[in-house]
């Protein structure tokens, strides 16, 4: 029997590619809405509801806690996407009734499809392709790390800035999708393990050591110099917050401040960020962690903890630079690196020193 060796090679290569594609298939469960009083799902192709006789084909269904038992509802569509309260999502929508009588909504979908709704939500889609690729790899890695450490949660990751932004179909952009496709399966590892690939918008000139902010002591999350200040729109900023507003906000967190006489920087990190803020007031002195102050006031009121405070009248003027926590990949810094010729591999190696790029499922 004559064997065509070229044909055999082609078939063997095809099997390897098929095996790789299969090994990459992995889902992610994203909490897209919580504490909902009602959830409306719709699709032009008709909804398929698991557990319902014949898979009901209504084009729109509203779920309310009072109408649901203990059973979890899973809804999909033959059209490939389901709208939840008007926003379209790929994959399956899962609705769970919580003990407090509200609904938790989870989008269960393929990881690569999830990234389509993440990358352009986190990085402008018209930025350099190498930045988008770096973002795709960092976001994929961060999602997998969250999945591995989700414990007994019903979901793996949030759809907000508390994890990473995910907007479903409305967040998808062609160039971002290309970046996801061209880095398919690529993750960042350290000694073979998936890392928590933190990232932020603009570091203000130097990224931060995760040990200082969060007690995470890893060599790939140490601070590095960054040229983001050359181009960042967050190179400098000024925010004004009323003193009364600060007192109320901190009061909700359990801090009791009398009439405040001064607001001072307590201590700084090695990179120059504020570790804590000292409030001198009628009742004494109160030390507040800067990250707590930022979270309490809101990220738009205090874009980063790279700032200096000053009381002017009834306001506290916050003058600073950067946007975000400052740990890991700096997106504006990545843009500057790409602008000067760096590829996504070099960008990731710089902001996560000592790490290695690998394909998940491939040793």
C-alpha positions in Angstrom: 0.0 0.0 0.0 1.4 3.3 -1.0 1.4 6.1 1.7 1.5 9.7 0.7 3.9 11.2 3.2 3.0 14.8 2.5 -0.7 13.9 3.1 0.2 12.2 6.4 2.2 15.3 7.6 -0.7 17.6 6.8 -3.2 15.4 8.7 -0.8 15.1 11.6 -0.4 18.9 11.7 -4.2 19.3 11.6 -4.6 16.9 14.5 -2.1 18.9 16.6 -3.9 22.2 15.8 -7.3 20.6 16.7 -5.9 19.3 19.9 -4.5 22.7 20.8 -7.8 24.4 20.0 -9.6 21.8 22.2 -7.2 22.2 25.1 -7.8 26.0 25.0 -11.5 25.7 25.5 -12.3 27.0 29.0 -15.2 28.8 30.4 -15.4 31.8 32.7 -18.3 32.8 35.0 -18.8 36.6 35.2 -21.1 38.3 37.7 -22.8 40.9 35.5 -25.5 42.0 37.8 -26.2 41.6 41.5 -29.1 42.3 44.0 -31.6 42.7 41.1 -35.3 42.9 41.8 -36.1 41.8 38.3 -34.2 40.6 35.2 -35.5 40.7 31.7 -33.9 38.4 29.0 -34.6 38.6 25.4 -33.4 37.5 21.9 -34.9 37.6 18.5 -34.1 33.9 17.9 -36.0 32.7 21.0 -34.8 31.9 24.5 -33.8 28.3 25.5 -34.5 27.9 29.2 -32.9 24.8 30.8 -35.3 22.6 32.8 -38.4 24.0 30.9 -40.4 21.4 28.9 -39.5 21.6 25.3 -37.1 24.5 25.9 -39.5 27.4 25.9 -38.9 29.7 22.9 -40.3 33.0 24.2 -38.4 36.0 22.8 -38.5 37.8 26.1 -38.9 36.7 29.7 -38.8 38.6 32.9 -37.6 36.9 36.1 -38.6 38.1 39.5 -37.5 36.6 42.9 -41.1 35.9 43.9 -41.6 33.7 40.8 -38.4 31.7 41.3 -37.9 28.7 43.5 -34.5 27.5 44.6 -33.6 26.1 41.2 -31.0 28.0 39.2 -32.2 29.2 35.8 -29.9 29.0 32.8 -30.9 30.7 29.6 -29.3 30.7 26.1 -30.3 31.4 22.5 -29.8 29.7 19.2 -28.9 33.1 17.9 -25.7 33.0 20.0 -26.4 35.9 22.3 -28.9 37.0 24.9 -29.9 40.5 26.0 -30.1 41.1 29.7 -31.9 44.4 30.6 -31.0 45.6 27.0 -27.3 44.6 26.9 -26.2 41.7 24.7 -24.0 38.8 26.0 -22.5 35.8 24.4 -22.9 32.4 26.0 -25.4 31.5 28.7 -27.1 33.7 31.3 -27.5 32.1 34.7 -29.9 33.6 37.3 -29.7 32.6 41.0 -32.0 33.7 43.8 -30.1 34.9 46.8 -30.9 34.5 50.4 -31.7 38.2 50.7 -34.5 37.8 48.1 -32.7 39.4 45.1 -31.2 38.0 42.0 -27.6 37.4 41.0 -26.9 37.2 37.2 -23.9 35.3 35.9 -22.7 35.2 32.3 -21.1 31.8 31.7 -19.1 31.8 28.4 -15.9 30.8 26.7 -12.8 32.7 28.1 -11.8 33.9 24.6 -15.3 35.2 23.9 -15.3 37.0 27.3 -12.1 38.8 26.4 -13.8 40.3 23.4 -15.9 42.3 25.8 -12.9 43.2 28.1 -10.0 44.4 26.0 -11.6 47.5 24.4 -13.4 48.3 27.7 -10.0 48.5 29.4 -7.9 50.0 26.7 -8.9 52.3 23.8 -9.3 50.2 20.7 -7.5 52.7 18.5 -4.3 52.4 20.5 -1.2 50.5 19.1 -1.9 46.8 18.3 1.0 45.8 20.6 -0.7 47.5 23.5 -4.0 45.7 22.8 -2.2 42.4 22.6 -0.4 43.1 25.9 -3.8 44.0 27.4 -5.4 40.8 26.0 -2.7 38.6 27.6 -2.8 40.5 30.9 -6.6 40.3 31.0 -6.7 36.6 30.1 -4.1 35.9 32.8 -5.9 37.9 35.4 -9.2 36.2 34.7 -7.7 32.7 34.9 -6.0 33.7 38.2 -9.4 34.8 39.6 -11.0 31.6 38.4 -8.4 29.5 40.1 -8.9 31.4 43.4 -12.7 31.8 43.3 -13.2 29.2 46.0 -16.9 28.4 46.6 -18.2 31.6 44.9 -20.9 31.0 42.2 -18.9 33.2 39.9 -15.2 33.6 39.1 -14.9 37.3 38.4 -16.8 40.6 38.5 -17.7 42.7 35.4 -16.6 46.0 37.1 -13.4 47.9 37.9 -13.3 45.9 41.1 -12.1 43.0 38.9 -11.8 44.1 35.3 -14.4 45.9 33.0 -16.5 43.6 30.9 -19.3 45.1 28.8 -20.4 42.1 26.8 -21.2 42.6 23.1 -21.4 46.4 23.4 -17.8 46.5 24.5 -16.5 44.6 21.5 -14.3 46.3 18.9 -12.7 44.8 15.7 -9.1 45.7 16.6 -9.4 44.5 20.1 -10.9 41.2 18.8 -7.9 40.9 16.5 -5.6 41.3 19.5 -7.4 38.6 21.4 -7.3 36.2 18.3 -3.6 36.8 17.7 -2.7 36.0 21.4 -5.2 33.2 21.8 -4.4 31.1 24.8 -1.3 33.2 25.8 -0.9 33.8 29.5 1.8 35.1 31.9 3.4 32.6 34.3 6.0 32.6 37.0 7.6 29.2 37.7 4.8 27.6 35.7 2.0 29.2 37.7 -0.5 31.8 36.5 0.1 35.2 38.1 -2.3 37.8 39.3 -1.6 40.1 36.4 -2.7 43.5 37.9 -2.8 46.5 35.7 -3.8 50.1 35.8 -4.2 53.2 33.5 -1.3 55.5 34.4 1.3 55.1 37.1 2.6 58.6 37.3 6.2 57.7 36.5 6.8 54.6 38.6 4.8 51.5 39.2 4.1 50.4 42.8 5.3 47.4 44.8 2.3 45.2 45.6 3.8 44.4 48.9 3.4 48.0 50.0 -0.2 48.3 49.0 -1.7 44.8 49.5 0.9 42.7 51.2 1.6 40.6 48.1 5.3 39.9 48.0 6.1 38.7 44.5 9.2 39.6 42.4 7.1 40.2 39.3 5.0 42.9 41.1 7.7 45.2 42.2 7.8 48.8 41.0 9.6 49.8 37.9 10.4 53.2 36.2 7.9 54.2 33.6 7.7 56.7 30.8 3.9 57.1 30.9 4.3 60.8 31.9 5.6 61.6 28.4 2.2 61.1 26.9 -0.4 60.3 29.6 -3.5 62.4 29.8 -3.3 61.8 33.6 0.2 63.3 33.8 -1.2 65.8 36.4 -4.7 66.5 37.8 -6.4 68.5 40.4 -9.5 67.5 42.3 -11.6 69.5 44.8 -13.6 67.8 47.5 -15.6 69.6 50.3 -14.3 68.9 53.8 -17.9 68.1 54.8 -18.1 65.5 52.0 -14.8 63.8 53.2 -16.1 63.7 56.8 -19.4 62.2 55.8 -17.7 59.6 53.5 -15.2 58.5 56.1 -18.0 58.5 58.7 -19.7 55.7 56.7 -16.5 53.7 57.0 -16.4 54.1 60.8 -14.0 57.1 61.1 -15.3 59.8 63.5 -13.8 63.2 62.7 -14.5 66.4 64.5 -13.9 69.7 62.9 -10.8 69.2 60.8 -7.9 71.6 61.2 -5.4 70.1 58.8 -5.0 67.3 56.3 -1.4 66.0 56.0 0.5 63.2 54.3 1.5 60.6 56.9 4.0 58.4 55.2 5.0 57.7 51.5 5.9 54.6 49.6 9.3 54.3 48.1 7.8 55.2 44.7 6.3 58.4 46.3 2.7 57.4 46.7 0.8 58.3 49.8 0.4 55.3 52.3 -1.8 57.1 54.8 -3.3 60.5 55.4 -3.3 62.3 58.8 -6.4 64.3 59.7 -6.0 66.6 62.7 -9.3 67.5 64.2 -11.1 68.6 67.3 -11.3 65.1 68.6 -7.6 64.4 68.1 -5.7 62.8 65.1 -6.9 60.1 62.8 -4.7 58.2 60.4 -6.5 56.9 57.3 -4.9 54.6 54.7 -4.8 56.4 51.4 -6.3 53.5 49.5 -9.2 53.6 51.9 -9.7 57.3 51.4 -9.6 56.8 47.6 -12.2 54.0 47.7 -14.4 56.0 50.0 -14.3 59.2 48.0 -14.6 57.4 44.7 -12.0 56.8 42.0 -13.2 59.9 40.0 -12.7 62.1 43.0 -9.2 60.7 43.8 -7.8 59.1 40.6 -4.7 57.7 42.4 -2.8 57.9 45.7 0.0 59.9 44.0 -1.2 63.3 45.4 -0.7 66.2 47.8 -3.6 67.6 49.9 -4.2 71.2 50.8 -7.1 72.9 52.6 -8.5 76.0 50.8 -11.5 77.4 52.5 -14.1 74.6 52.9 -12.5 72.4 50.3 -9.6 70.0 50.2 -7.6 70.4 47.0 -5.9 67.2 45.9 -3.1 67.7 43.4 -1.7 64.6 41.9 -0.7 62.4 38.9 -1.6 59.0 37.5 -4.8 57.0 37.4 -5.3 53.7 39.2 -3.5 51.7 41.9 -0.1 51.7 40.1 0.6 47.9 40.4 1.7 45.9 37.4 1.2 46.9 33.8 0.8 50.6 33.2 -1.4 51.0 30.1 -0.1 54.5 29.2 3.4 53.3 29.8 2.7 50.3 27.5 1.5 52.8 24.9 4.7 54.7 25.1 6.8 51.5 24.8 4.8 50.4 21.7 5.1 53.9 20.2 8.8 53.5 20.4 8.9 50.0 18.8 8.4 47.5 21.6 6.3 44.4 21.0 3.7 43.0 23.5 6.2 40.4 24.7 8.7 43.1 25.7 6.0 45.2 27.3 4.8 42.3 29.5 8.4 41.3 30.4 9.1 44.8 31.5 6.1 45.3 33.8 6.1 41.7 35.1 9.8 41.1 35.4 11.0 37.4 35.6 7.8 36.0 34.1 7.3 33.8 31.1 4.7 33.7 28.4 3.0 30.3 27.9 0.0 28.8 26.2 -2.5 27.5 28.7 -2.9 23.7 28.4 0.5 23.5 26.7 3.6 22.4 28.7 
